[in-house]
Every structure is written in C-alpha cells, then in structure tokens.
Amino acid sequence: MFVEYGFAGLNLNKILLRVIASNKRAIHVYEKAGFKKTRIGCEISQPSGDEISVVFMELNIK
C-alpha cells in the first residue's frame, strides 16, 4: 500500500491529500485507511475559473 511505502520506504512523518468534497466514497475509503479530515469545504479555483469544494486529510505516522 502507498501508505506503508511513504512511511517505511520514504521515511515520511505525515501524508497529506485533498479530495473533492462531494466524493463521499473516496472520503470514506481514506478514513478507513486512517486519514483524518483537517480542513473541510475549502474552495479551490480551477483553470477554467470554476471553484470546487475540497476536503484536506492527513495521516500521521503511528
């Protein structure tokens, strides 16, 4: 799994990600993997000028 590689192979202390807020399935999967929500509902501008709401999540080394 990429989490194990990040912590063991790359010696990371934290893994961060962002996911589109409306993607409930992905958020659920990340939470099952141990990720915690850190910021919810942040707006990200797209090159097209549209804005989308995203959730930032993180997983810290145990």
TAZI-V471579 format. One record per residue. N is the residue number from 0. RES is the residue in three letters. SS is DSSP state (h for helix, s for strand, l for the rest). OMEGA is omega in degrees with one decimal (NA if undefined). NEAR is the number of other C-alpha atoms within 12 Angstrom. Layout:
# TAZI-V471579
N_RES_SS_OMEGA_NEAR + N_RES_SS_OMEGA_NEAR
This chain:
# TAZI-V471579
0_MET_l_-176.2_9 + 1_PHE_h_-180.0_14 + 2_VAL_h_178.5_25 + 3_GLU_h_178.7_19 + 4_TYR_h_179.7_15 + 5_GLY_h_-177.3_18 + 6_PHE_h_-176.2_18 + 7_ALA_h_-174.8_15 + 8_GLY_h_-176.9_12 + 9_LEU_l_178.3_13 + 10_ASN_l_177.7_14 + 11_LEU_l_175.1_18 + 12_ASN_l_-175.4_18 + 13_LYS_s_173.8_22 + 14_ILE_s_-179.9_26 + 15_LEU_s_174.4_23 + 16_LEU_s_171.4_23 + 17_ARG_s_-177.2_29 + 18_VAL_s_177.6_31 + 19_ILE_s_-172.9_23 + 20_ALA_l_-179.3_24 + 21_SER_l_-179.4_16 + 22_ASN_l_-174.9_16 + 23_LYS_h_179.7_14 + 24_ARG_h_179.9_13 + 25_ALA_h_178.9_20 + 26_ILE_h_178.9_26 + 27_HIS_h_179.6_19 + 28_VAL_h_178.9_15 + 29_TYR_h_178.5_26 + 30_GLU_h_177.1_21 + 31_LYS_h_178.4_13 + 32_ALA_l_176.5_19 + 33_GLY_l_179.5_20 + 34_PHE_l_177.2_27 + 35_LYS_s_176.4_24 + 36_LYS_s_178.3_25 + 37_THR_s_176.4_19 + 38_ARG_s_-175.9_19 + 39_ILE_s_172.4_20 + 40_GLY_s_177.1_19 + 41_CYS_s_179.9_19 + 42_GLU_s_178.6_19 + 43_ILE_s_178.0_20 + 44_SER_s_176.9_12 + 45_GLN_l_177.2_11 + 46_PRO_l_179.7_8 + 47_SER_l_-178.4_8 + 48_GLY_l_177.7_9 + 49_ASP_l_175.0_10 + 50_GLU_s_177.2_15 + 51_ILE_s_179.1_21 + 52_SER_s_-179.5_20 + 53_VAL_s_175.5_26 + 54_VAL_s_174.5_30 + 55_PHE_s_-179.0_26 + 56_MET_s_178.0_30 + 57_GLU_s_176.0_24 + 58_LEU_s_179.2_27 + 59_ASN_s_177.7_22 + 60_ILE_l_-177.6_18 + 61_LYS_l_NA_13
